[in-house]
Amino acid sequence: MTRQQVVVVGAGPAGSSAAYHLARQGLRVILVDKVEFPREKACGDGITRRAYRQLERTGLDGKLRQIGTHAAMGLRICAPNGQSATLEPSAASAQPFARMVRRRDLDAALLDSAVSAGAQFMEKTRAVAMSTTEVGAQVHVISEDRQASLDCRLVIAADGSGGSFSRGTGLQRGKLLSIAARAYVSCEDQHEHLSDMLYESDVLPGYAWVFPLGEGICNVGIGIPASQAKRVNVIERLHALLANSTHIRDRLLNLRLLEPPRGGALYAGFRPGRTYGERLLAAGDAAGLVNPLTGSGISRALISGELAARQAEQAFASGRFDARALAAYGEVLRRRFGERHLRSRLLQLLFRSSRTVDRLVTLLNRDRSTMASASNFMSGGTDYVSLLSAGSVARLLLSPYNTRVVPGTGSAKRDQAAP
């Protein structure tokens, strides 16, 4: 057995990030994924400022310039009543609100960065189980109908929140958060410098989105909460959005689908104590790090991949790979993401109400402090979700709000102004 070998399962952002940092430490890394790369992925394709900084730490700065990203200078929040507020970077920031790049291209670049750093990649290889011995671990894989076992000292599970491998290890048992679908469309985009989040009454706390990729291409999608998953077909709901949304028709002229929509499930349920085990760490969505409010996870995946690599380095230095020693990793994740995850979860619960979202948009337009906090949070400029301070929640719940009738895709909109 190679004494300093790590097997990483899953070549998404978390897995490739972990493999890159492990290889840079001089460890031997085998990165496995069940599909062939490059591959498509259902995603909004947005990269926050925090995620972009982490990509630079993963050797991707130059590669991203080669791929090309589209800068979104603001995020428009559209309430169920038709009102909207636009979040923008502070005047002192030289960075755009977010950058857009297709996940197919982003994940391929991350994988290439990991391989260039020294990781060995095995594609079309499904990891089905792992076992441990006194001196190491084995990851049991199937590749082209051939079974094999990969010897290692440590395993990092990064195969997503719904991944069969990570679930089989007994780590996270995430609760279904939502079902989402996205489509690529060609269009004449009237606001290609803005991203849109559209809160429709019938899918709260889910939302729809329009994310511009530049050159007349947009990513349009919708997320439906788990409570509706059995009675609403997310692909059909997306088609209805594209056909009936006044907002989308006004923004995206001559809209045309480029390919059939693609959907997927999102799970949430971050529990730090379920992110490690005997010779095992979990990163990214497999660690339950999906943002409950937005469904995003790229920045958390990249960060947790690097943190898992750091924990691996400490394990090799100490020679300890037992669960008790690896518990330090769960504590690091708790300190880094625990409060933010909880606050995002509470915001998600508030966003179940159309009136609350309507009030939020009114408040954003009236209160500079709340607008600044929301901009920092949604752009990834800060880890602290000050939107849930006592003062902000009081203003949100007690502030007046405006309502008006707007043609839309779902339920009727109110026609009166609240006092």
N, C-alpha and C positions, 0 to 999 in steps of 0.2 A: 504494500500500500504506500502511495506517495504521502509523506507525512504532513505536507502543508497543502492539501488539496481541499477546495471548497466546491460543492456543486450548487449552482443557482438554478432554480426551476422557474422559468418564465422570463422572456426577453423583452418585456415591456419596459417603461421608464424605471420602475423600481429595480427590476432584475439587471438591466443593463447598467444602471447607476452603481449597483452593488458590485457587479463584475468589473467595471472600470476601476473603482477605487481599490478593490481587492488586488487586481493585477498590478496596479501602481505600487502597492505595498510589497510586491514581489512574490505573492502567493500564486499557486497554480489554481486556475479557475476553469471549470467546465460549466458553460451556460447552455441550458437545453430549453427548447420550446417545441410544442406539438405541431406548429405550422411552419410553412416556408416563408421567409422574408424576402422582400417587403410584403406586408399584408395590410389589408384594410381594417379599420377599427371604428366602431360607432363612437363618436366623440364630438364635442363642440369645436375642437381645434384651437382653443384659446390658450395663450400662455401669459400668465400674470407676470408682473415685474419680479415677484419672488421666485417664480419658476424659472424665469430667464436668467436671473443671477445664479441659480443652481445649475442650469445648463452650462453656463460658462465654467463652473467648477468641474464639469464632467467633460471638458475638452471640446465643447461644441460651438464656441463662439465663431470661429472661422467657418465651420461647416454650415452653420445657420445662415451666414452671409451668402454662402454659395447656393443654398437651397432657396433663399429668399423668404422673408416674412412680410406680412402686411400689417402696418401699424394702425391700430384703432385708437383714436385720440380721446374717446369718451365712451361711456356706457349709458344708454338711455333705458331707464326703468319705466315701463308702461303699466299703469294700474288697471284693474278691471273696469273702472269708470271712464277710461280713455285718457285721463290726465297722464302726463309724463314728466320726469325729471332727469336731467343729464348729469352724470358724474364725470368729472374731468380731473386730470392730475393737477396738483398744486402749481402755482406759477413758478415756484422755485425748482420744480422737477423738469429735467431735460428728457425724461423718458415718456414714451406713449403710455396710455392707460393699459393697453395689452397688445400683444403681438399674436398674429394668426398664422398657423402653419398646419398643413394636413398631418394627421397622426401617422399616416403611412410613411411620409417623408421624415417626420420627427423620430419615430421609433427606429427607422432604418439608420438614421444618422447616429442615434445613441448606440445602437448595436455595433455599428462600424467603429465608433470610438472605443467601445469595450474591447473589441477584437484587436484594434490597433494597439491597445495598451497591453495585450498579451493573453486575453481570455480566449479559450477554445469554444467555438460555437457548434452545437449539434442541433440542426433544425429537423423538423418532421420527426421529432423524438418525444414521445409521450412519457412523462414520469407518472408512474401509477402508484407507487408506494415507497416507503423507506423503512429500514430496519437498523437497529443499533447493536453493536457488540461492545466488548470491554475496551477495545482499542480504536473504534471508529464507527462509521456508518456506511450504509449502502443505499443508493437510490436505484430502484428497479425501474427500468425503462423498456419501452417497446418502440422499435424503429423498423419500419417496413416489414412488419410481422415477425421481426426477430427480437427476442428478449435478451436483455443484458443487465448487468448490475455495475454501477459506478461506485468505486470505493472512494471514500473521503473522510475527513475529520469533522466537517461541519456542513450543514445544509441550510440554504436560505430559500424559503418559499416565497415566490413573488409571482404567482400564477393567477392573481386577481381574486376578488372577493367571492366569486362563484367557482373558483378553480377546484377541480376534484382532488388534486394532490394536497393542497393546503387543508382542505376540509377533512381529508382522510388522515391527516396527522393529528387531528383533535385540537387544533389551535382555535382560530376564530370560528364561530358559528353565527355569522352576521345575519341580521334580519333584513328581509327584502325592503329596500327603501323606495325604489321606483323602477318603472320600465321606461326607457327612452328610445327615441328614434331620430335619425338625422337624414337629411337628403342634401346632395350637392345640386345647385341650380345655376344656370346661366341667366343673366338678367342685365338690365340697365339700372344699376344701383344708384339711387338718388342721394344716399348718405353713406358712401363707402368709407368715411372716416369714423363712423360710429358703429358700435355693437348694440343690439337691442335684446332686452329681456322682457317678454310679454307675459304678464300675469293674467291668465284667463280664469274667470270665476269657476268654471266647471272642472278645472284640474288642480286647483290650489291644494297643497302648497307647491305643486309642480308649476312649471312655466314653459313657455315657448321661447325660442331665440332666433335671432338673425345675426350671424357672425360673418363679416366680409373677409374674403380671402384675396381680394384684389383681382384685377383684370376681368371684371364682369362675372366673377364666381362668388357665390355665397353658400355658407353652411346654414341650413334652416332645420330646426329640430324642435322637439317637444318632449318633456318628461312628465309622466303620469304617476301619481303616488300609488304605492302598493295596494292601498285600499280599493283602488279602481281597476287593478290589473286584470281581474277575472271578468269584468263586464265591459271593459273598453279595449278595443284593439288599437294599439298605439300606432301602427302603420296607417290604419284607416283614419285615425284622429289627425295624423300629420297631413294626410292628403286633404282632409277637410280644412285644416288650417291654411294650406297653400291655396285652396280654391276659394275660401270664403272670408279670410281675414282682410278687412279694409286696410289695416296698417301695412300688411305685407304687399297688398296690391298697390298702395300709394308709394311704397318705397321701391319695390322691385318690379320695374316695368319689363314687359315682354319676357316674363319668367318661363323657364323651360327646365324640366327635370333632366339631369345628365345621366342618371342611373337610378335603379330602384332604391328606395330608402332602405337603410340598415338599422336594426334595433338591437338592444341589449338590456340586461338587468343590472341594477346597481344595488349593492348591499351595504349597510352601515352597521355599526355596533362596535366601536373602538373600545376594547378592554385591554389595558396594558398587560395584565396578568396572563393574557392568552396570546401573547406575541412571541413567546419563546418556549422551548422545551428541551428535552435531552438532545444535544447536538443539533439544535434547530432554532432558527430565527425566522420571523415573517416580516415582510416589508411591503409597503404600498397598500393596495386594496386588500391584499391577503392579510394585512394587519388591521383591517377595519378602518382605514384612514380616509375613506371617502368623506368629503364635506357634506354634512346632512342638509345644509341650506341650499347649496348650489349643485351638488352632485359632482363637483370637480375633484380631481385627485392627483394631477400631474406634479404639482410642486411638492406635495406631501410624499408622493412616491419617490421622487428624486432625493429628497432630504433623508427619508427613512432608509433608502438604499445605501447612502453614504454612512449613515449611523450604524447600519448593520455591518458594513465593512469595518468600521472602527471597532465594533464589539468583537468581530472575528479576529482582528489584529491583537486585541487584548487577550482573547482566549488562547491564541497560539503562543503568546508571550508567557502566559501563566501555565499553559498545558491543561487548563480546565475547560471542559465542554459540557459539564453537567448543568441541569436546569437551574440549580441554585446559583451557580456562577453567572449564567446568562441572564438571570433576573435583572441584572443591572441595565440591560437593554430595554426591558419593559419600563423601568423607572425613567430612563432617558426619554423615551417616547411620551410617557405621562407628563413630564415637565415641559416637553416641547409642544405637545398637541392637546393635552388634556383639557385645559381651560378653554382653549379656542374651540375644541370639538363640542364641549358642553354648551357654550354660548351660541354656537351655530345651531345646535339642536333646539335650544329654546327659541331662537328666532324662527326656525322652521315651524314650531308649534304655533307661534303667533301668526305666521303667514297662512294658516288654514282659513283665516277670515278675510273675505273681500274687503270689508270695511277697514281692517287693520292695514292692508296694503294700500288702499286709497288714502288713508290718513298718513301713511309713511311718505308717499309721494308728495302730498301737500306739505308735510313737515320739511322734506328735503328742499323744497322750493322756498320755504320761508325761513329756515334756520341754518345759518352758515356753519355752525359747529357740527350739527348732525350731518350736513352735506359733506364736510371735510372728513368726518369719521367714516361715513359710508364709502367715500372715494378711496380712502386708505385701505379699508377692509376689502372691498371688492377688487381692487387692483393688485392686491397682494403686497401693498407697501408697508403693512404693519401686521404683527401677529396678534395684537390686542384688539379685541372686538368691542370697542367703546360704545357701539350702538346699544349695548345692553347695560349701560350704566343706569342707575336708578332714575336720574334726571331724564335721560333719553326715553326710557320706557314710559315714564309719566307723560312726557310730551307727546309720545306716539299714541297713547291710549286716550288722552284727554283733549288733544288738539282738534279744532274743527277741520272739516275737509269738504272739498267741492265734489259734486257729482253732476253728471250730465249724460244724456243718451248718446251712445256711439254705436253705429252698426258694427257688429262683431260676429264671432263664430259660435258663441255659446249663449248663456242666459241673458235675459234682458238687463239693461243697465238702468240705474236710478236716474231720475229726471229733476231732482230737487237739490237745493244746497242746504247742507246742515248748518245750524246756527253756530 
